[in-house]
Amino acid sequence: MQQKQLRFSIRRSWNRARPRMHFLIAVLIFLHLTSLNASYHCGIRKHDFAQLVYHGYKVEDGQWPWHGAIFHRQPNASPSLQYACGGSLLSEKHLLTAAHCVVNRNTKLPWPTNFFEIHLGQQNLMAVTDHVQVRDVRKLFVHPEYSTHRNDIAMMVMRLPVTFTDFVIPACLDQKADRDLRDLEGQLGWVAGWGSSEMRDVSDGLRMASFPVVSYLNCTKNDAGLFGRLVSETVFCAGDLNGTSPGTGDSGGGMFFNDGDRWVLRGIVSFAKVDEQKQEVDTSKYAVFVNVQRYLTWIKEVMAEDAPDIGRGKQRISERECERFKKLVKKRRNRICENARHPHTVFVTFGGNLTQFCTGTLVHESHVLSACSSTRFATPRMIQIEGYGEVDILDITCHPQYNESSKTHDVAVFKLTKPVNMTSNFIPACMASNSTENLYDTLVQTAFIWYKVNETTGQAKFYESDENQLVGERRCQLLADDTEALCLNNTDPLRTETYGMLGSPLQSLNRRSCMSMVVGVMAYLVKSPDDPDGKPVVDGYMRVARYLDWIERVIWPEEFLESNVQTGIGMRSSTDSNKDFVFPD
């Protein structure tokens, strides 16, 4: 008989605001929520609870404040609102769940957003108390490679943000995408949900249980026919094999691990085997969980793509241009971006002598961002783009406050004699503003560096490294004496040379949209005072968000003036600091 598998429980306009008044109300609500939410931290409960384990003990109010309930709206059924799955709150507007919870089994397409209703802070499915916050869904992101039992992950974006309370708090994510799953083997992960009770019905009250994570080998041995073909690094197995297991209704909920005083999301309840005689979860078999760490980049990209615009006012010129660049993006059949080799990183030469050069970043079809200090001894004459060719430089504009001796405000814009013909292979990079800068993400350095072939000759080669660690803000100011700089330790053992790196970009990458976001322009190197050999070298970057007003004024002078007169956005957002990032001092 063909082996059956249990897919956990899937049974089952906002009008456009009147412009000014509704926008004002929205801004006030946003500011109010921001102040309220500032006192809550991810994964940290506001109250202490006894750690009950084993056969699905009931949960007290506020014990799992990041667990949400996903309901399906079925107007022609009774009741019209039917519980479907669980989910994990990651931000004021983002709920992470399993893809099969939001996809129609028959059509393989996501259900429409108005089919869902999300409840946060709910303990009993039959009672909507004052603690419960109910939200509609505005957008769904299903993993692009989702298929049955594979890449079973989705993000739900709520129409309105929730207010963090003692009963609604987001979970934490482990920020290291390459975390080895072996770190979890043998550890107890906790699952909360309204899974099947002893009567085989969905439980009214939220329950919790803990399960140890097992190795891939033990999981496969448990049921080679099922797990042998489905287990990979994108999932992991857990269970006691003692009668306790995630049940119908637990699907989409998270598996959490205690990390000091906080709880970290590492898994999503995905699937298990069905007992063919009892037609319920076979508790003698392990359950399978999505390995959240393997999707951390996708999660960040989705959340960044849907970052709230409220309170930001009119879109910046550079942000609007970035949207224009995105329209050129194409991916190959293997889903690799056609511009994956960073063609926006350009080789800048000083005439016919190719041993004199620096690096720049194409940020517009006619403009390159680089460092003003590159003009100290010679004038940059030309850029070279790999696979494209050469374009002459027409004009160079340095920041008016650039100081050669102190190396402060070391930013320059090179205007080209003619625009680069943009294609899916040659796309400019976006520039970070204070609302789009993401210093939590992996920061990638690209440059052209001169490598010696022998004592008399050498060669310029393209260099790329993601081995960059941010230095604390106070320490950076001591090293560089510059409040507008970013400092990073590059720990890449392959970077043996540095000549040519001047003006090179530091960027975050969005592999989903295929776009790079430049956050810094390299201006100098500082030897570490903590090491007798001066290693590792500290790289000093001009922080692009702090100079974006000036950059926009140089590249788009007429549009910048018009935008600044109408909204004042140009001057405000560059001088305000990014409050979302906390430096690792």
KOLFIZA-838130 format. One record per residue (C-alpha): x, y, z; residue in three letters. Coordinates in steps of 0.2 Angstrom, whole numbers. Layout:
BEGIN
{{X,Y,Z},"Ala"}
...
This chain:
BEGIN
{{0,0,0},"Met"}
{{6,17,-4},"Gln"}
{{14,26,11},"Gln"}
{{3,40,18},"Lys"}
{{9,56,25},"Gln"}
{{0,68,36},"Leu"}
{{0,86,31},"Arg"}
{{-4,96,46},"Phe"}
{{-21,105,47},"Ser"}
{{-27,113,32},"Ile"}
{{-46,112,32},"Arg"}
{{-52,124,25},"Arg"}
{{-51,232,7},"Ser"}
{{-46,241,16},"Trp"}
{{-52,256,6},"Asn"}
{{-39,268,-1},"Arg"}
{{-37,281,13},"Ala"}
{{-43,299,11},"Arg"}
{{-26,307,7},"Pro"}
{{-21,320,21},"Arg"}
{{-32,315,36},"Met"}
{{-29,297,35},"His"}
{{-10,299,32},"Phe"}
{{-9,310,47},"Leu"}
{{-18,297,58},"Ile"}
{{-7,284,51},"Ala"}
{{9,293,55},"Val"}
{{2,297,73},"Leu"}
{{-2,279,76},"Ile"}
{{15,273,69},"Phe"}
{{24,285,81},"Leu"}
{{14,279,95},"His"}
{{17,261,92},"Leu"}
{{35,264,89},"Thr"}
{{37,272,107},"Ser"}
{{26,258,114},"Leu"}
{{36,244,105},"Asn"}
{{53,251,110},"Ala"}
{{52,244,128},"Ser"}
{{50,226,121},"Tyr"}
{{64,215,115},"His"}
{{63,200,104},"Cys"}
{{61,183,112},"Gly"}
{{60,190,130},"Ile"}
{{45,187,140},"Arg"}
{{38,200,152},"Lys"}
{{34,187,165},"His"}
{{42,171,172},"Asp"}
{{33,154,170},"Phe"}
{{36,137,176},"Ala"}
{{44,126,163},"Gln"}
{{31,112,161},"Leu"}
{{36,98,149},"Val"}
{{29,82,141},"Tyr"}
{{11,78,136},"His"}
{{6,95,129},"Gly"}
{{3,105,145},"Tyr"}
{{-8,120,143},"Lys"}
{{0,137,142},"Val"}
{{-3,153,152},"Glu"}
{{-7,170,145},"Asp"}
{{9,178,139},"Gly"}
{{19,162,140},"Gln"}
{{22,161,121},"Trp"}
{{18,179,115},"Pro"}
{{26,176,98},"Trp"}
{{14,162,93},"His"}
{{0,167,82},"Gly"}
{{-16,159,76},"Ala"}
{{-20,158,57},"Ile"}
{{-38,157,53},"Phe"}
{{-47,153,36},"His"}
{{-62,164,32},"Arg"}
{{-76,153,24},"Gln"}
{{-92,163,23},"Pro"}
{{-103,148,18},"Asn"}
{{-97,137,32},"Ala"}
{{-101,136,50},"Ser"}
{{-92,143,59},"Pro"}
{{-86,155,46},"Ser"}
{{-69,157,54},"Leu"}
{{-60,141,55},"Gln"}
{{-43,139,63},"Tyr"}
{{-30,132,51},"Ala"}
{{-11,134,57},"Cys"}
{{1,142,69},"Gly"}
{{14,155,65},"Gly"}
{{28,165,73},"Ser"}
{{29,184,75},"Leu"}
{{45,191,69},"Leu"}
{{41,210,68},"Ser"}
{{26,222,70},"Glu"}
{{19,216,53},"Lys"}
{{28,199,49},"His"}
{{22,182,53},"Leu"}
{{32,167,48},"Leu"}
{{23,150,44},"Thr"}
{{23,135,33},"Ala"}
{{20,137,15},"Ala"}
{{7,123,15},"His"}
{{-3,134,27},"Cys"}
{{-6,147,14},"Val"}
{{-6,137,-2},"Val"}
{{-22,129,-10},"Asn"}
{{-18,110,-12},"Arg"}
{{-27,109,-28},"Asn"}
{{-21,124,-38},"Thr"}
{{-4,124,-29},"Lys"}
{{-6,143,-29},"Leu"}
{{-7,154,-13},"Pro"}
{{-25,158,-6},"Trp"}
{{-30,176,-8},"Pro"}
{{-25,187,6},"Thr"}
{{-43,191,11},"Asn"}
{{-45,172,15},"Phe"}
{{-34,174,31},"Phe"}
{{-36,182,48},"Glu"}
{{-22,182,60},"Ile"}
{{-24,182,79},"His"}
{{-10,187,91},"Leu"}
{{-10,185,110},"Gly"}
{{-23,172,109},"Gln"}
{{-23,158,122},"Gln"}
{{-40,150,119},"Asn"}
{{-47,148,102},"Leu"}
{{-65,150,108},"Met"}
{{-62,167,117},"Ala"}
{{-56,183,109},"Val"}
{{-50,193,125},"Thr"}
{{-44,210,127},"Asp"}
{{-26,203,125},"His"}
{{-30,197,107},"Val"}
{{-25,208,92},"Gln"}
{{-34,203,76},"Val"}
{{-26,208,59},"Arg"}
{{-30,206,41},"Asp"}
{{-16,200,29},"Val"}
{{-10,212,15},"Arg"}
{{3,202,7},"Lys"}
{{10,184,6},"Leu"}
{{27,178,1},"Phe"}
{{29,159,-2},"Val"}
{{46,153,-5},"His"}
{{49,152,-24},"Pro"}
{{55,134,-24},"Glu"}
{{41,127,-13},"Tyr"}
{{34,110,-17},"Ser"}
{{26,97,-6},"Thr"}
{{37,94,9},"His"}
{{51,105,2},"Arg"}
{{55,123,5},"Asn"}
{{39,123,16},"Asp"}
{{41,141,22},"Ile"}
{{30,157,19},"Ala"}
{{29,175,26},"Met"}
{{13,184,30},"Met"}
{{13,203,30},"Val"}
{{-1,210,41},"Met"}
{{-11,225,34},"Arg"}
{{-8,235,51},"Leu"}
{{6,233,63},"Pro"}
{{3,225,80},"Val"}
{{7,234,96},"Thr"}
{{19,225,107},"Phe"}
{{12,220,124},"Thr"}
{{15,208,138},"Asp"}
{{5,196,127},"Phe"}
{{12,200,110},"Val"}
{{31,200,107},"Ile"}
{{41,195,92},"Pro"}
{{53,180,93},"Ala"}
{{71,181,89},"Cys"}
{{81,174,74},"Leu"}
{{98,168,76},"Asp"}
{{108,180,64},"Gln"}
{{121,167,58},"Lys"}
{{114,159,42},"Ala"}
{{128,146,42},"Asp"}
{{124,139,60},"Arg"}
{{128,120,60},"Asp"}
{{113,110,64},"Leu"}
{{124,98,75},"Arg"}
{{123,112,88},"Asp"}
{{105,107,91},"Leu"}
{{107,89,92},"Glu"}
{{100,82,108},"Gly"}
{{94,99,114},"Gln"}
{{76,102,118},"Leu"}
{{65,113,107},"Gly"}
{{49,119,112},"Trp"}
{{33,119,102},"Val"}
{{16,128,106},"Ala"}
{{0,125,97},"Gly"}
{{-18,121,96},"Trp"}
{{-14,103,90},"Gly"}
{{-24,88,92},"Ser"}
{{-30,84,110},"Ser"}
{{-33,66,117},"Glu"}
{{-50,67,109},"Met"}
{{-41,70,92},"Arg"}
{{-49,87,90},"Asp"}
{{-40,103,89},"Val"}
{{-37,109,106},"Ser"}
{{-46,125,112},"Asp"}
{{-32,130,124},"Gly"}
{{-14,133,118},"Leu"}
{{-3,119,123},"Arg"}
{{16,117,123},"Met"}
{{28,102,123},"Ala"}
{{47,100,121},"Ser"}
{{55,88,109},"Phe"}
{{74,83,107},"Pro"}
{{82,86,90},"Val"}
{{90,71,82},"Val"}
{{103,68,70},"Ser"}
{{100,65,51},"Tyr"}
{{106,48,53},"Leu"}
{{94,43,67},"Asn"}
{{80,52,58},"Cys"}
{{83,42,42},"Thr"}
{{84,25,52},"Lys"}
{{67,29,60},"Asn"}
{{58,28,43},"Asp"}
{{70,26,28},"Ala"}
{{55,25,16},"Gly"}
{{49,42,21},"Leu"}
{{63,52,29},"Phe"}
{{77,45,18},"Gly"}
{{71,54,2},"Arg"}
{{65,70,11},"Leu"}
{{78,74,24},"Val"}
{{91,87,19},"Ser"}
{{100,102,27},"Glu"}
{{84,112,24},"Thr"}
{{75,102,38},"Val"}
{{78,93,54},"Phe"}
{{69,80,64},"Cys"}
{{64,80,82},"Ala"}
{{53,69,94},"Gly"}
{{52,59,109},"Asp"}
{{44,43,101},"Leu"}
{{34,42,118},"Asn"}
{{17,47,113},"Gly"}
{{20,65,111},"Thr"}
{{21,74,95},"Ser"}
{{15,89,86},"Pro"}
{{-2,86,80},"Gly"}
{{-15,92,68},"Thr"}
{{-16,111,71},"Gly"}
{{2,113,76},"Asp"}
{{7,115,58},"Ser"}
{{16,132,54},"Gly"}
{{21,135,72},"Gly"}
{{38,137,78},"Gly"}
{{51,127,87},"Met"}
{{60,138,99},"Phe"}
{{76,136,109},"Phe"}
{{81,145,125},"Asn"}
{{97,156,123},"Asp"}
{{100,164,139},"Gly"}
{{86,176,143},"Asp"}
{{78,175,126},"Arg"}
{{69,163,115},"Trp"}
{{76,160,97},"Val"}
{{66,153,82},"Leu"}
{{75,138,74},"Arg"}
{{61,127,66},"Gly"}
{{44,127,58},"Ile"}
{{32,113,61},"Val"}
{{31,105,43},"Ser"}
{{25,87,42},"Phe"}
{{25,69,50},"Ala"}
{{19,52,46},"Lys"}
{{1,46,48},"Val"}
{{-4,31,58},"Asp"}
{{-14,22,44},"Glu"}
{{-26,13,57},"Gln"}
{{-29,27,69},"Lys"}
{{-28,41,55},"Gln"}
{{-18,52,66},"Glu"}
{{0,57,68},"Val"}
{{11,42,71},"Asp"}
{{20,47,87},"Thr"}
{{32,32,85},"Ser"}
{{40,42,71},"Lys"}
{{49,59,71},"Tyr"}
{{41,75,66},"Ala"}
{{50,86,52},"Val"}
{{53,104,55},"Phe"}
{{59,117,42},"Val"}
{{77,123,47},"Asn"}
{{75,141,48},"Val"}
{{93,145,47},"Gln"}
{{94,139,29},"Arg"}
{{81,152,25},"Tyr"}
{{88,166,35},"Leu"}
{{94,176,19},"Thr"}
{{77,174,11},"Trp"}
{{68,179,27},"Ile"}
{{78,195,28},"Lys"}
{{76,199,10},"Glu"}
{{57,197,11},"Val"}
{{56,208,26},"Met"}
{{67,221,19},"Ala"}
{{57,221,2},"Glu"}
{{42,224,12},"Asp"}
{{49,237,24},"Ala"}
{{36,250,30},"Pro"}
{{36,266,21},"Asp"}
{{24,275,34},"Ile"}
{{32,290,42},"Gly"}
{{46,291,28},"Arg"}
{{36,304,17},"Gly"}
{{40,305,-1},"Lys"}
{{51,292,-9},"Gln"}
{{69,299,-12},"Arg"}
{{76,301,-29},"Ile"}
{{89,288,-27},"Ser"}
{{75,276,-21},"Glu"}
{{65,279,-36},"Arg"}
{{80,276,-47},"Glu"}
{{83,260,-38},"Cys"}
{{66,254,-42},"Glu"}
{{69,258,-61},"Arg"}
{{85,248,-60},"Phe"}
{{76,233,-53},"Lys"}
{{65,232,-68},"Lys"}
{{80,226,-78},"Leu"}
{{84,211,-67},"Val"}
{{83,194,-75},"Lys"}
{{88,177,-68},"Lys"}
{{95,162,-77},"Arg"}
{{86,145,-76},"Arg"}
{{97,140,-61},"Asn"}
{{90,156,-53},"Arg"}
{{107,164,-52},"Ile"}
{{105,183,-56},"Cys"}
{{113,188,-73},"Glu"}
{{121,203,-64},"Asn"}
{{129,191,-50},"Ala"}
{{147,196,-54},"Arg"}
{{144,214,-47},"His"}
{{146,223,-64},"Pro"}
{{142,239,-54},"His"}
{{160,238,-47},"Thr"}
{{171,247,-60},"Val"}
{{189,248,-63},"Phe"}
{{195,266,-63},"Val"}
{{211,271,-73},"Thr"}
{{222,286,-73},"Phe"}
{{226,286,-92},"Gly"}
{{236,273,-101},"Gly"}
{{246,267,-86},"Asn"}
{{235,252,-79},"Leu"}
{{246,251,-64},"Thr"}
{{238,267,-57},"Gln"}
{{220,264,-53},"Phe"}
{{206,264,-40},"Cys"}
{{189,256,-39},"Thr"}
{{172,264,-40},"Gly"}
{{153,260,-40},"Thr"}
{{141,263,-55},"Leu"}
{{126,271,-46},"Val"}
{{118,278,-61},"His"}
{{120,275,-80},"Glu"}
{{131,291,-81},"Ser"}
{{139,292,-63},"His"}
{{151,283,-53},"Val"}
{{153,284,-34},"Leu"}
{{171,284,-27},"Ser"}
{{183,292,-16},"Ala"}
{{190,310,-18},"Cys"}
{{207,305,-12},"Ser"}
{{209,295,-28},"Ser"}
{{213,312,-36},"Thr"}
{{227,317,-25},"Arg"}
{{241,312,-37},"Phe"}
{{233,310,-54},"Ala"}
{{216,312,-62},"Thr"}
{{205,297,-65},"Pro"}
{{202,297,-84},"Arg"}
{{192,281,-88},"Met"}
{{181,267,-81},"Ile"}
{{182,249,-87},"Gln"}
{{167,237,-84},"Ile"}
{{170,219,-85},"Glu"}
{{161,212,-101},"Gly"}
{{156,229,-106},"Tyr"}
{{171,240,-111},"Gly"}
{{178,257,-107},"Glu"}
{{169,274,-104},"Val"}
{{178,290,-102},"Asp"}
{{176,302,-87},"Ile"}
{{170,319,-91},"Leu"}
{{170,328,-74},"Asp"}
{{174,324,-55},"Ile"}
{{165,332,-41},"Thr"}
{{172,330,-23},"Cys"}
{{163,333,-7},"His"}
{{165,352,-3},"Pro"}
{{171,347,15},"Gln"}
{{184,334,9},"Tyr"}
{{200,336,20},"Asn"}
{{215,328,13},"Glu"}
{{225,328,29},"Ser"}
{{211,321,40},"Ser"}
{{203,310,26},"Lys"}
{{186,316,31},"Thr"}
{{171,317,19},"His"}
{{181,307,7},"Asp"}
{{167,305,-6},"Val"}
{{167,309,-25},"Ala"}
{{156,307,-40},"Val"}
{{163,304,-57},"Phe"}
{{152,310,-72},"Lys"}
{{154,299,-88},"Leu"}
{{155,306,-105},"Thr"}
{{141,295,-111},"Lys"}
{{128,284,-101},"Pro"}
{{131,265,-99},"Val"}
{{119,255,-109},"Asn"}
{{110,246,-95},"Met"}
{{104,228,-97},"Thr"}
{{101,213,-86},"Ser"}
{{120,211,-85},"Asn"}
{{125,229,-82},"Phe"}
{{114,236,-68},"Ile"}
{{119,250,-56},"Pro"}
{{119,248,-38},"Ala"}
{{107,256,-26},"Cys"}
{{112,268,-13},"Met"}
{{108,266,6},"Ala"}
{{98,279,15},"Ser"}
{{94,279,33},"Asn"}
{{78,270,30},"Ser"}
{{85,257,19},"Thr"}
{{103,254,26},"Glu"}
{{105,237,33},"Asn"}
{{120,234,43},"Leu"}
{{114,218,51},"Tyr"}
{{115,209,35},"Asp"}
{{131,201,28},"Thr"}
{{142,215,21},"Leu"}
{{151,211,5},"Val"}
{{167,220,-1},"Gln"}
{{171,221,-19},"Thr"}
{{186,229,-27},"Ala"}
{{200,228,-40},"Phe"}
{{217,224,-32},"Ile"}
{{234,224,-38},"Trp"}
{{243,207,-36},"Tyr"}
{{261,205,-39},"Lys"}
{{266,192,-52},"Val"}
{{284,194,-49},"Asn"}
{{296,207,-43},"Glu"}
{{293,218,-58},"Thr"}
{{276,214,-64},"Thr"}
{{258,212,-58},"Gly"}
{{240,211,-62},"Gln"}
{{224,219,-57},"Ala"}
{{211,206,-51},"Lys"}
{{193,207,-46},"Phe"}
{{191,204,-27},"Tyr"}
{{176,199,-17},"Glu"}
{{174,195,2},"Ser"}
{{160,194,15},"Asp"}
{{172,192,29},"Glu"}
{{169,209,36},"Asn"}
{{166,212,54},"Gln"}
{{159,229,60},"Leu"}
{{169,238,73},"Val"}
{{160,247,87},"Gly"}
{{155,266,83},"Glu"}
{{165,273,98},"Arg"}
{{181,262,94},"Arg"}
{{179,267,75},"Cys"}
{{179,286,80},"Gln"}
{{195,283,90},"Leu"}
{{204,274,76},"Leu"}
{{198,285,62},"Ala"}
{{193,301,71},"Asp"}
{{178,302,59},"Asp"}
{{160,302,65},"Thr"}
{{154,299,47},"Glu"}
{{164,283,45},"Ala"}
{{160,264,46},"Leu"}
{{175,253,52},"Cys"}
{{176,235,48},"Leu"}
{{189,221,51},"Asn"}
{{192,211,36},"Asn"}
{{198,194,41},"Thr"}
{{199,186,24},"Asp"}
{{216,177,23},"Pro"}
{{216,178,4},"Leu"}
{{217,197,4},"Arg"}
{{235,199,4},"Thr"}
{{236,216,-5},"Glu"}
{{226,232,-4},"Thr"}
{{232,243,-18},"Tyr"}
{{217,248,-29},"Gly"}
{{204,246,-15},"Met"}
{{202,265,-13},"Leu"}
{{184,270,-18},"Gly"}
{{178,252,-18},"Ser"}
{{160,248,-12},"Pro"}
{{154,240,4},"Leu"}
{{137,233,1},"Gln"}
{{123,222,6},"Ser"}
{{116,210,-7},"Leu"}
{{97,205,-10},"Asn"}
{{98,189,-19},"Arg"}
{{80,188,-21},"Arg"}
{{79,205,-30},"Ser"}
{{97,203,-37},"Cys"}
{{101,221,-31},"Met"}
{{116,227,-22},"Ser"}
{{114,241,-9},"Met"}
{{130,252,-6},"Val"}
{{132,257,12},"Val"}
{{150,263,11},"Gly"}
{{164,269,0},"Val"}
{{182,264,6},"Met"}
{{192,279,10},"Ala"}
{{207,273,21},"Tyr"}
{{215,258,30},"Leu"}
{{220,259,48},"Val"}
{{232,247,56},"Lys"}
{{225,239,72},"Ser"}
{{233,245,88},"Pro"}
{{229,229,97},"Asp"}
{{241,218,86},"Asp"}
{{260,221,86},"Pro"}
{{260,218,67},"Asp"}
{{245,230,64},"Gly"}
{{233,216,59},"Lys"}
{{219,214,56},"Pro"}
{{219,230,46},"Val"}
{{203,241,49},"Val"}
{{195,247,34},"Asp"}
{{187,264,34},"Gly"}
{{172,268,24},"Tyr"}
{{162,284,21},"Met"}
{{144,280,26},"Arg"}
{{134,283,10},"Val"}
{{118,286,20},"Ala"}
{{126,301,28},"Arg"}
{{131,309,11},"Tyr"}
{{115,304,1},"Leu"}
{{109,322,0},"Asp"}
{{125,328,-7},"Trp"}
{{126,314,-19},"Ile"}
{{108,316,-25},"Glu"}
{{111,335,-28},"Arg"}
{{126,331,-39},"Val"}
{{118,317,-49},"Ile"}
{{101,324,-51},"Trp"}
{{102,343,-47},"Pro"}
{{86,349,-54},"Glu"}
{{76,334,-47},"Glu"}
{{84,336,-30},"Phe"}
{{80,355,-29},"Leu"}
{{62,352,-33},"Glu"}
{{60,337,-21},"Ser"}
{{69,347,-7},"Asn"}
{{57,362,-10},"Val"}
{{41,352,-10},"Gln"}
{{45,340,5},"Thr"}
{{61,344,13},"Gly"}
{{65,325,12},"Ile"}
{{82,327,4},"Gly"}
{{90,336,19},"Met"}
{{81,327,33},"Arg"}
{{84,309,30},"Ser"}
{{103,310,27},"Ser"}
{{107,319,43},"Thr"}
{{96,309,54},"Asp"}
{{105,293,60},"Ser"}
{{99,276,58},"Asn"}
{{91,271,74},"Lys"}
{{87,253,69},"Asp"}
{{106,247,71},"Phe"}
{{115,245,87},"Val"}
{{134,245,85},"Phe"}
{{143,230,93},"Pro"}
{{153,240,106},"Asp"}
